[in-house]
Amino acid sequence: MSEPSRCWWAGPQPIYIAYHDEEWGVPSADDRLMLEKLVLEGFQAGLSWITVLNKRARFREVFDNFDAEKIARYDDKKIESLLTDTGIIRHRGKIEATISNARAYLKLREQKTLAAFLWDFVDGAPVQNAFAQMKDIPGQTDVSRSMAKTLKAKGFRFCGPTTVYAFMQSLGMVNDHLVGCHRHDTCAELAGAFKAPKG
């Protein structure tokens, strides 16, 4: 049996193929997952996503499965411990940004969930694109620029418009699977059934 057609970036590593086939582009309103991906996209800045994927399990372990309430209480001792952990990306600025992001997340949650807040930027409906080639996919959009600006105003860090657009692709806020990819239509169907949270 021949391999299904996939987006150009999905391989050949099995962990990358699984991420592409099972997760990327699938709409989600899971607040914990959204915080995790926002943080990990920030860690990815300047690196390859496969580097993050290979370290993702350890990231979840040392960052308390991205429990914002726990992360928000991290102190200098915890930061120094993280900086010695070879299982993650050891970058002081990004580690400190993770703590800031957890605190910003908790403050935002006093008004609405992160999912409700972010899905508002696309009016609660995943954007369905139909790109045929890699060169057609933008690195950022007006929506990602607006989202990044608003997140920064809310106290989030390491969330520029390019990082935010990658986050949107991952969370299924936009369907950027190429039209020739076997996941494009599947993710479109999932988008049709998706109900964005409110409040």
C-alpha positions as CSV (number, residue, x, y, z in Angstrom):
1,M,0.0,0.0,0.0
2,S,1.4,3.4,-1.0
3,E,1.8,6.2,1.5
4,P,-0.9,8.8,1.5
5,S,-0.1,12.2,0.2
6,R,1.0,14.7,2.9
7,C,2.1,18.2,3.3
8,W,5.8,18.7,2.4
9,W,7.0,19.2,6.0
10,A,5.6,16.0,7.5
11,G,8.4,13.5,7.5
12,P,10.2,11.3,7.3
13,Q,10.4,11.0,11.1
14,P,7.5,8.9,12.5
15,I,6.8,11.5,15.3
16,Y,6.4,14.2,12.7
17,I,4.1,12.1,10.5
18,A,2.0,11.3,13.5
19,Y,1.8,14.9,14.5
20,H,0.7,15.8,10.9
21,D,-1.8,13.0,10.6
22,E,-3.4,13.2,14.0
23,E,-3.0,16.7,15.4
24,W,-2.0,19.5,13.1
25,G,-5.0,21.4,11.8
26,V,-7.5,19.7,14.1
27,P,-9.8,22.3,15.7
28,S,-9.5,22.4,19.5
29,A,-10.9,24.4,22.3
30,D,-8.9,22.7,25.1
31,D,-7.5,25.5,27.2
32,R,-4.6,23.5,28.5
33,L,-3.6,22.3,25.1
34,M,-3.8,25.8,23.7
35,L,-1.5,27.2,26.4
36,E,0.9,24.3,25.8
37,K,1.0,25.0,22.1
38,L,1.4,28.7,22.5
39,V,4.3,28.1,24.8
40,L,5.9,25.5,22.6
41,E,5.6,27.6,19.5
42,G,7.5,30.3,21.4
43,F,10.2,27.8,22.3
44,Q,10.4,26.8,18.6
45,A,11.3,30.3,17.5
46,G,14.6,30.1,15.7
47,L,14.6,26.3,15.8
48,S,12.9,23.5,13.9
49,W,9.5,22.1,15.0
50,I,10.9,18.6,15.1
51,T,13.3,19.7,17.8
52,V,10.3,20.7,19.9
53,L,8.3,17.5,19.1
54,N,11.2,15.3,20.2
55,K,11.4,17.2,23.5
56,R,7.6,17.6,24.0
57,A,7.2,14.7,26.5
58,R,9.9,16.1,28.7
59,F,8.5,19.6,28.4
60,R,5.1,18.3,29.7
61,E,6.9,16.6,32.5
62,V,9.0,19.5,33.8
63,F,6.3,22.1,33.2
64,D,3.6,20.2,35.2
65,N,1.7,19.3,32.1
66,F,1.3,23.0,31.4
67,D,-0.8,23.6,34.5
68,A,-0.9,27.3,34.5
69,E,-1.6,27.6,38.3
70,K,1.6,25.6,39.0
71,I,3.7,27.3,36.4
72,A,2.7,30.7,37.7
73,R,4.3,29.9,41.0
74,Y,7.7,28.9,39.6
75,D,10.6,30.7,41.4
76,D,14.3,31.3,40.6
77,K,15.2,27.9,42.0
78,K,12.8,26.2,39.5
79,I,14.1,28.4,36.6
80,E,17.7,27.4,37.4
81,S,16.6,23.7,37.5
82,L,15.0,24.0,34.1
83,L,18.1,25.6,32.7
84,T,20.1,22.5,33.5
85,D,17.6,20.1,32.0
86,T,19.0,18.8,28.7
87,G,15.6,17.3,27.9
88,I,14.1,20.7,27.0
89,I,15.2,23.8,25.2
90,R,17.3,25.7,27.7
91,H,16.7,29.3,27.0
92,R,16.2,31.6,30.0
93,G,14.1,34.2,28.2
94,K,11.7,31.5,26.9
95,I,11.5,29.8,30.3
96,E,10.7,33.1,32.0
97,A,8.2,33.9,29.2
98,T,6.4,30.6,30.0
99,I,5.9,31.8,33.6
100,S,4.7,35.2,32.4
101,N,2.3,33.5,30.0
102,A,0.9,31.3,32.7
103,R,0.2,34.4,34.8
104,A,-1.3,36.2,31.9
105,Y,-3.4,33.2,31.1
106,L,-4.8,33.1,34.7
107,K,-5.5,36.8,34.6
108,L,-7.4,36.4,31.3
109,R,-9.3,33.5,32.7
110,E,-10.9,35.8,35.2
111,Q,-12.9,37.2,32.3
112,K,-13.0,34.4,29.7
113,T,-11.3,31.2,28.7
114,L,-8.2,31.3,26.5
115,A,-10.1,29.3,23.9
116,A,-13.1,31.7,23.8
117,F,-10.7,34.7,23.7
118,L,-8.6,33.3,20.8
119,W,-11.4,31.8,18.7
120,D,-13.1,35.2,18.6
121,F,-10.4,36.3,16.2
122,V,-11.8,34.0,13.6
123,D,-15.4,34.5,14.6
124,G,-15.5,31.1,16.1
125,A,-15.1,29.2,12.8
126,P,-11.9,27.6,11.4
127,V,-10.7,29.4,8.3
128,Q,-10.6,27.0,5.3
129,N,-7.8,27.6,2.9
130,A,-7.1,25.8,-0.3
131,F,-3.4,26.2,-1.0
132,A,-1.8,23.9,-3.7
133,Q,1.8,24.7,-3.0
134,M,4.0,25.5,-0.1
135,K,4.9,28.9,-1.4
136,D,1.3,30.0,-1.3
137,I,1.0,29.6,2.5
138,P,1.6,32.9,4.3
139,G,4.0,33.2,7.3
140,Q,1.6,35.5,9.0
141,T,-1.7,37.2,8.3
142,D,-3.7,40.2,9.4
143,V,-5.5,38.0,11.9
144,S,-2.2,36.6,13.4
145,R,-0.8,40.1,13.6
146,S,-3.9,41.3,15.5
147,M,-3.9,38.3,17.8
148,A,-0.2,38.7,18.5
149,K,-0.6,42.4,19.3
150,T,-3.6,41.7,21.6
151,L,-1.8,38.8,23.4
152,K,1.2,41.0,24.1
153,A,-1.1,43.7,25.5
154,K,-2.5,41.0,27.8
155,G,1.0,40.2,29.1
156,F,1.9,37.2,26.9
157,R,5.5,36.9,25.5
158,F,7.3,35.2,22.6
159,C,4.1,35.4,20.6
160,G,4.9,37.4,17.5
161,P,2.6,37.2,14.4
162,T,4.6,34.4,12.7
163,T,4.6,32.3,15.9
164,V,0.9,33.0,16.4
165,Y,0.1,32.0,12.8
166,A,1.9,28.7,13.3
167,F,-0.1,28.3,16.5
168,M,-3.3,28.9,14.6
169,Q,-2.4,26.3,12.0
170,S,-1.6,23.8,14.7
171,L,-4.9,24.4,16.6
172,G,-7.0,24.2,13.4
173,M,-8.0,27.8,13.5
174,V,-6.9,27.8,9.9
175,N,-6.7,24.7,7.7
176,D,-3.4,25.0,5.8
177,H,-3.1,21.4,4.8
178,L,-2.4,21.5,1.1
179,V,-5.3,20.5,-1.1
180,G,-3.4,17.5,-2.3
181,C,-2.8,16.3,1.3
182,H,-5.0,13.5,2.6
183,R,-5.7,15.5,5.8
184,H,-7.1,18.6,4.1
185,D,-10.7,17.3,3.6
186,T,-10.7,15.5,6.9
187,C,-9.8,18.7,8.8
188,A,-12.4,20.6,6.8
189,E,-15.0,18.1,8.0
190,L,-13.8,18.4,11.6
191,A,-14.1,22.2,11.2
192,G,-17.6,22.0,10.0
193,A,-18.6,20.1,13.2
194,F,-16.6,22.3,15.5
195,K,-18.3,24.5,18.0
196,A,-16.2,27.3,19.4
197,P,-16.6,28.2,23.1
198,K,-18.1,31.5,24.2
199,G,-17.3,33.4,27.3
